[in-house]
Amino acid sequence: MIKFLKISFYTILLSIPVLGFSQQIEWKSWEEVIELSKTSPRKVVVDVYTDWCGWCKKMDKITFQQPQIAQFINDNFYAIRFNAEHTETIVYQDKEYKFTRAGKKGYHELAATLTKGDLRYPTVIILDEGLDVLQPLKGFQDPMSMELILTYYLGDHQNRTPWKRYTRTYNSKIIRAVPVGN
């Protein structure tokens, strides 16, 4: 009986990745992305959030944990999850950015720079292969909106197709079924 239970347990444990539950975004640090970009440049998705932001948590759960979105980001971008209240110094494009105290809390100077001074959360920022800001996008993005954003910038459509035209003519390539009730 114990042998049967052990075999059943290991069978279930090994089947979990096959069921698709393990697909998560491979979040990297700023330092890792800067190093990786030197030899293998990619566009970057930066999720600027705070621990107290309810919409940030909702976007993490509904959008970033959506398996097709996670897979698409992992396959095509580097991803950074950046707390706007991070207290450690970060060197980005040969400049040091630090935490700035403001009231009871504060903000990281890099978050202010990337969001062009508009510290609203969540904000998704797309960086090009040279780590320059292409676009900060304010607010909650559902999976379909995120798909549009990712494919627009990955394909460099911003250089030739206005956003409104792109959204009118786009056919989903990533999302096949979004789980209901999450």
Rosetta silent file (secondary structure, phi, psi, omega in degrees, C-alpha in Angstrom):
SEQUENCE: MIKFLKISFYTILLSIPVLGFSQQIEWKSWEEVIELSKTSPRKVVVDVYTDWCGWCKKMDKITFQQPQIAQFINDNFYAIRFNAEHTETIVYQDKEYKFTRAGKKGYHELAATLTKGDLRYPTVIILDEGLDVLQPLKGFQDPMSMELILTYYLGDHQNRTPWKRYTRTYNSKIIRAVPVGN
SCORE:     score description
SCORE:     0.000 S_00000001
   1 L     0.000  -44.072 -179.821    0.000    0.000    0.000 S_00000001
   2 H   -64.018  -39.968  178.485    2.801    2.433    0.901 S_00000001
   3 H   -61.541  -42.039  178.698    4.583    1.615   -2.370 S_00000001
   4 H   -61.693  -44.400  179.512    1.363    2.369   -4.292 S_00000001
   5 H   -63.552  -41.546  178.314    0.962    5.716   -2.511 S_00000001
   6 H   -62.182  -46.052 -179.975    4.581    6.681   -3.238 S_00000001
   7 H   -62.821  -43.001  178.739    4.210    5.813   -6.924 S_00000001
   8 H   -62.517  -43.887  179.843    0.917    7.746   -7.103 S_00000001
   9 H   -60.614  -48.411 -178.549    2.465   10.765   -5.383 S_00000001
  10 H   -67.975  -33.697  176.525    5.473   10.867   -7.723 S_00000001
  11 H   -63.585  -45.007  178.218    3.286   10.349  -10.776 S_00000001
  12 H   -64.961  -45.077 -179.255    1.130   13.338   -9.818 S_00000001
  13 H   -60.183  -43.340 -179.452    4.172   15.429   -8.946 S_00000001
  14 H   -72.418  -22.738 -178.301    5.855   14.705  -12.280 S_00000001
  15 H   -82.931  -14.641 -176.609    2.675   15.430  -14.260 S_00000001
  16 L   -57.738  -49.092  178.997    2.241   18.989  -12.966 S_00000001
  17 H   -60.201  -34.160  179.618    4.589   20.653  -15.525 S_00000001
  18 H   -63.820  -31.882 -179.377    2.868   18.760  -18.339 S_00000001
  19 H   -75.949   -8.331  175.534   -0.449   20.290  -17.289 S_00000001
  20 L    92.291    7.614 -178.511    0.972   23.776  -17.850 S_00000001
  21 L   -75.645  -17.890 -172.626    0.934   24.990  -14.260 S_00000001
  22 L   -88.671   -7.415 -176.721    4.656   25.652  -14.206 S_00000001
  23 L   -70.294  110.570  177.843    4.784   28.318  -16.925 S_00000001
  24 L  -133.720  157.464  176.562    5.910   31.511  -15.257 S_00000001
  25 L   -68.699  137.643  177.778    7.744   34.585  -16.412 S_00000001
  26 L   -88.267   81.831 -178.652   11.487   34.328  -15.884 S_00000001
  27 E   -67.449  138.517  179.959   11.933   37.631  -14.048 S_00000001
  28 E  -123.484  162.349  175.959   15.490   38.929  -14.050 S_00000001
  29 L   -83.638  165.746  175.302   17.288   41.679  -12.158 S_00000001
  30 H   -57.016  -44.648 -177.781   18.480   44.893  -13.795 S_00000001
  31 H   -60.414  -44.049  179.421   22.048   43.669  -13.503 S_00000001
  32 H   -61.946  -45.028 -178.495   21.244   40.355  -15.230 S_00000001
  33 H   -65.759  -41.096  178.580   19.442   42.069  -18.112 S_00000001
  34 H   -61.278  -43.175  178.687   22.222   44.602  -18.614 S_00000001
  35 H   -66.526  -47.127 -179.756   24.782   41.769  -18.776 S_00000001
  36 H   -61.278  -35.950 -177.437   22.642   39.566  -21.054 S_00000001
  37 H   -67.260  -20.985  179.217   21.991   42.506  -23.385 S_00000001
  38 H   -68.022  -35.254 -177.030   25.708   42.881  -24.062 S_00000001
  39 H  -110.182  -23.862 -177.487   25.908   39.525  -25.858 S_00000001
  40 L  -142.018   75.554 -175.380   22.292   38.715  -26.715 S_00000001
  41 L   -64.350  141.333  174.531   20.210   41.887  -27.067 S_00000001
  42 L  -146.017  161.915  169.020   16.419   41.663  -26.746 S_00000001
  43 E   -69.332  160.915 -174.994   13.627   44.057  -26.011 S_00000001
  44 E  -128.328  137.753  171.706   12.731   44.253  -22.318 S_00000001
  45 E  -104.543  122.849  177.987    9.409   44.280  -20.472 S_00000001
  46 E  -113.728  120.703  175.791    9.643   46.117  -17.149 S_00000001
  47 E   -96.124  105.383  178.372    6.788   45.683  -14.677 S_00000001
  48 E   -92.538  120.538 -174.246    6.946   48.713  -12.353 S_00000001
  49 E  -141.554  175.121  167.699    4.917   47.969   -9.228 S_00000001
  50 L  -133.779  159.089 -179.968    4.715   48.557   -5.481 S_00000001
  51 L   -65.812  -28.017 -176.323    3.896   46.094   -2.724 S_00000001
  52 L   -91.117   -1.648 -174.546    0.792   48.078   -1.687 S_00000001
  53 L   -83.696  111.610  179.169   -0.694   48.388   -5.205 S_00000001
  54 H   -64.126  -41.383  179.557   -3.867   46.310   -5.597 S_00000001
  55 H   -66.938  -30.550  176.144   -3.991   46.690   -9.386 S_00000001
  56 H   -63.640  -44.910  179.811   -0.358   45.521   -9.571 S_00000001
  57 H   -64.803  -39.321  178.929   -1.295   42.321   -7.744 S_00000001
  58 H   -65.108  -42.296  179.931   -4.317   41.845  -10.000 S_00000001
  59 H   -67.236  -36.670  177.106   -2.196   42.290  -13.142 S_00000001
  60 H   -61.563  -45.266 -177.186    0.375   39.833  -11.813 S_00000001
  61 H   -71.627  -46.157 -173.008   -2.333   37.240  -11.167 S_00000001
  62 H   -85.353  -39.793 -172.852   -4.496   37.743  -14.255 S_00000001
  63 H   -98.847  -57.462 -174.199   -2.023   38.843  -16.924 S_00000001
  64 H   -71.335  -21.115  176.599    1.531   37.840  -16.064 S_00000001
  65 L   -93.970    4.416  175.279    0.500   34.402  -14.801 S_00000001
  66 L   -71.821  120.841 -171.402   -1.464   33.706  -17.993 S_00000001
  67 H   -54.353  -41.719 -178.089    0.534   30.807  -19.519 S_00000001
  68 H   -69.668  -36.323  177.319    0.576   32.067  -23.108 S_00000001
  69 H   -65.895  -47.227  179.462    1.648   35.578  -22.056 S_00000001
  70 H   -58.424  -45.429 -179.580    4.384   34.169  -19.818 S_00000001
  71 H   -63.334  -43.597 -179.286    5.647   31.897  -22.597 S_00000001
  72 H   -63.350  -43.038  177.769    5.633   34.716  -25.161 S_00000001
  73 H   -63.532  -47.719 -179.489    7.571   37.026  -22.844 S_00000001
  74 H   -59.734  -37.365 -177.375   10.093   34.306  -21.988 S_00000001
  75 H   -76.558  -25.848 -168.669   10.619   33.459  -25.666 S_00000001
  76 H  -124.563  -15.787 -173.971   10.982   37.019  -26.958 S_00000001
  77 E  -133.085  165.782  159.076   11.884   39.483  -24.198 S_00000001
  78 E   -95.762  150.033 -178.258   13.855   39.870  -21.035 S_00000001
  79 E  -127.396  133.481  177.521   11.564   40.657  -18.125 S_00000001
  80 E  -123.534  128.579  173.228   12.258   42.786  -15.069 S_00000001
  81 E  -102.035  110.799 -169.180    9.883   43.064  -12.129 S_00000001
  82 E  -118.465  111.866  176.831   10.866   46.392  -10.588 S_00000001
  83 E   -73.903  120.051 -177.334    9.532   47.612   -7.243 S_00000001
  84 L   -66.090   -9.415  176.946    9.313   51.414   -7.531 S_00000001
  85 L  -109.621   19.903  177.169   10.214   51.607   -3.850 S_00000001
  86 L   -58.686  136.227 -172.867   13.389   49.515   -4.220 S_00000001
  87 L  -101.733   -8.220 -179.250   16.062   50.911   -1.900 S_00000001
  88 L   -86.463  150.184  177.077   19.278   49.651   -3.513 S_00000001
  89 L   -70.845  139.207  176.958   21.292   51.713   -6.008 S_00000001
  90 E  -124.840  134.323  174.961   21.007   50.614   -9.637 S_00000001
  91 E   -98.860  120.719 -178.264   23.421   51.572  -12.406 S_00000001
  92 E  -136.507  124.472 -179.256   21.549   52.014  -15.693 S_00000001
  93 L    50.524   51.500  175.109   23.089   53.516  -18.819 S_00000001
  94 L    62.075   22.465  177.598   26.211   54.629  -16.911 S_00000001
  95 E  -131.295  142.158  176.469   24.248   56.556  -14.285 S_00000001
  96 E   -87.564  132.739  176.371   23.519   55.682  -10.654 S_00000001
  97 E  -119.284  135.011 -174.655   19.891   55.742   -9.545 S_00000001
  98 L  -126.730  169.809  174.333   18.994   55.685   -5.863 S_00000001
  99 E   -75.760  136.628  177.190   16.035   55.550   -3.541 S_00000001
 100 E  -117.650  123.184  179.271   14.613   58.972   -2.681 S_00000001
 101 E   -75.130  134.356  177.246   12.707   59.382    0.564 S_00000001
 102 E  -144.639  108.225 -176.843    9.388   61.217    0.191 S_00000001
 103 L    68.338 -138.706 -179.474    7.103   61.347    3.185 S_00000001
 104 L   -75.651  -23.447 -177.243    6.776   58.018    4.990 S_00000001
 105 E  -117.289 -123.502 -179.854    7.899   56.045    1.958 S_00000001
 106 E   158.482 -166.619 -178.669    9.658   57.159   -1.173 S_00000001
 107 E  -151.171  159.825  176.827   10.487   56.083   -4.704 S_00000001
 108 E   -90.099  135.182 -178.835   13.411   54.870   -6.727 S_00000001
 109 H   -58.759  -32.867  179.210   14.880   57.470   -9.079 S_00000001
 110 H   -66.982  -37.729  176.192   15.032   54.899  -11.878 S_00000001
 111 H   -60.869  -42.413  179.132   11.271   54.315  -11.601 S_00000001
 112 H   -64.988  -39.893  179.871   10.738   58.076  -11.929 S_00000001
 113 H   -66.183  -48.271 -177.590   13.061   58.241  -14.943 S_00000001
 114 H   -65.129  -34.513 -179.049   11.486   55.282  -16.759 S_00000001
 115 L   -90.300    6.527 -179.253    7.934   56.514  -16.151 S_00000001
 116 L    57.470   39.002  176.414    8.931   60.046  -17.183 S_00000001
 117 L    82.186   -0.002 -177.895    8.044   61.316  -13.716 S_00000001
 118 L  -103.879   84.284 -174.339    4.531   59.841  -13.709 S_00000001
 119 L   -82.248   76.087  173.270    4.699   57.347  -10.845 S_00000001
 120 L  -114.338  145.434 -174.270    1.409   55.511  -11.286 S_00000001
 121 L  -126.148  146.378   -6.930    1.179   51.786  -10.738 S_00000001
 122 L   -73.869  158.437  170.301    1.236   49.412  -12.367 S_00000001
 123 E  -132.656  129.609  174.096    3.236   50.701  -15.308 S_00000001
 124 E  -101.217  128.654  179.930    4.619   48.422  -18.006 S_00000001
 125 E  -118.013  131.681  175.917    7.653   49.835  -19.759 S_00000001
 126 E  -102.576  125.890  174.925    8.996   48.486  -23.028 S_00000001
 127 E  -108.127  147.230  175.691   12.708   48.992  -23.634 S_00000001
 128 L   -79.771 -177.073 -177.220   14.409   48.464  -26.980 S_00000001
 129 L   -64.554  -21.365  176.094   17.451   46.237  -27.498 S_00000001
 130 L   -90.925    7.113  178.942   19.712   49.122  -26.460 S_00000001
 131 L    68.980   24.772  173.420   17.748   49.436  -23.182 S_00000001
 132 L   -92.497  146.435 -178.444   16.213   52.783  -24.161 S_00000001
 133 E   -68.257  123.734  171.141   12.579   53.458  -23.242 S_00000001
 134 E   -88.895  -46.208 -175.886   10.178   52.880  -26.114 S_00000001
 135 E  -164.601  128.960  166.447    7.002   53.414  -24.129 S_00000001
 136 E   -92.174  133.095 -178.022    5.708   53.507  -20.556 S_00000001
 137 E  -119.507  112.955 -173.760    2.151   52.161  -20.410 S_00000001
 138 E   -81.614  144.170  169.601    0.152   53.166  -17.335 S_00000001
 139 L    90.527  172.735  179.646   -2.427   51.072  -15.550 S_00000001
 140 L   -61.724  132.853  175.445   -3.740   47.531  -15.490 S_00000001
 141 L  -118.519  120.128  176.460   -3.289   45.593  -18.741 S_00000001
 142 L   -75.695  171.319 -176.582   -5.452   42.519  -19.248 S_00000001
 143 H   -56.442  -41.263 -179.250   -4.003   39.545  -21.198 S_00000001
 144 H   -67.295  -41.730  176.879   -5.388   40.680  -24.571 S_00000001
 145 H   -62.375  -41.170  179.319   -4.090   44.241  -24.097 S_00000001
 146 H   -63.948  -40.584  177.463   -0.717   42.843  -23.063 S_00000001
 147 H   -59.316  -46.765  178.494   -0.640   40.653  -26.167 S_00000001
 148 H   -58.064  -46.472 -179.224   -1.291   43.686  -28.363 S_00000001
 149 H   -61.409  -49.647 -176.817    1.448   45.685  -26.623 S_00000001
 150 H   -61.961  -45.686 -178.102    4.004   42.886  -26.799 S_00000001
 151 H   -70.895  -33.431  178.852    3.436   42.045  -30.457 S_00000001
 152 H   -61.419  -49.096 -177.322    3.335   45.725  -31.456 S_00000001
 153 H   -80.473  -33.700  178.164    6.741   46.486  -29.988 S_00000001
 154 H   -61.656  -40.816 -179.511    8.362   43.123  -30.717 S_00000001
 155 L   -85.297    7.633 -178.439    7.572   43.545  -34.414 S_00000001
 156 L    55.262   30.707  179.147    8.719   47.209  -34.405 S_00000001
 157 H   -65.104  -24.539  179.801    5.254   48.188  -35.632 S_00000001
 158 H   -60.823  -19.289  179.940    5.566   51.489  -33.729 S_00000001
 159 H   -84.574  -12.037 -175.615    7.941   52.581  -36.524 S_00000001
 160 L  -143.006  -13.616 -176.360    5.389   52.126  -39.328 S_00000001
 161 L  -129.292  122.304  175.503    1.859   51.494  -38.048 S_00000001
 162 L   -60.404  144.929 -177.175   -0.200   53.817  -35.849 S_00000001
 163 H   -52.553  -47.077 -176.981   -1.451   52.102  -32.680 S_00000001
 164 H   -60.730  -41.470  178.866   -5.161   52.544  -33.527 S_00000001
 165 H   -66.673  -42.174  179.689   -4.743   50.920  -36.944 S_00000001
 166 H   -59.073  -45.574 -177.532   -2.703   48.079  -35.452 S_00000001
 167 H   -68.401  -29.561  179.005   -5.363   47.322  -32.830 S_00000001
 168 H   -72.848  -30.981 -173.552   -8.149   47.352  -35.455 S_00000001
 169 H  -104.483   -1.483 -174.295   -6.410   44.849  -37.729 S_00000001
 170 L   -76.479  136.207  172.181   -4.713   42.573  -35.177 S_00000001
 171 L  -114.201  130.717 -175.992   -5.640   38.897  -34.909 S_00000001
 172 L   -54.675  131.267  178.012   -4.628   37.127  -31.716 S_00000001
 173 L  -115.425  -14.173 -173.153   -1.506   35.018  -32.105 S_00000001
 174 L  -109.248  -55.200 -172.040   -0.794   34.207  -28.466 S_00000001
 175 L   -84.882  122.936  177.430   -3.912   33.789  -26.383 S_00000001
 176 L  -101.493  -40.954  179.237   -6.048   30.808  -27.212 S_00000001
 177 L  -154.220  124.661  177.171   -8.140   30.616  -24.053 S_00000001
 178 L   -95.746  125.998 -179.432   -8.040   32.785  -20.982 S_00000001
 179 L   -57.390  137.996 -179.775   -9.056   30.930  -17.810 S_00000001
 180 L   -92.028  145.457  175.013  -12.373   32.174  -16.459 S_00000001
 181 L    89.524    6.535  177.051  -12.868   33.037  -12.813 S_00000001
 182 L   -91.587    0.000    0.000   -9.346   34.159  -11.983 S_00000001
